[in-house]
Amino acid sequence: MKGLLLIIGAILGLMGKGASIALAIALILWLIGLFGITGSDVLRVLFAMVAIYATSIILFVIAESKED
């Protein structure tokens, strides 16, 4: 069970890295005004990234607190 939680946490961490890249791209597009990217779009990506990282951290803490 501990291994499964660590694997899921690692996958969510990688997804968070992808969300970080998407956030950077969205910020650049928003700042230069391309493709109709709005501030709310940037905030959606930001909150998704924070949620993914928070979930990953919580899973890691749960996995580390378990004793097999």
Secondary structure, 3 states (H helix, E strand, C coil): CHHHHHHHHHHHHHHHHHHHHHHHHHHHHHHHCCCCCCHHHHHHHHHHHHHHHHHHHHHHHHHHHCCC
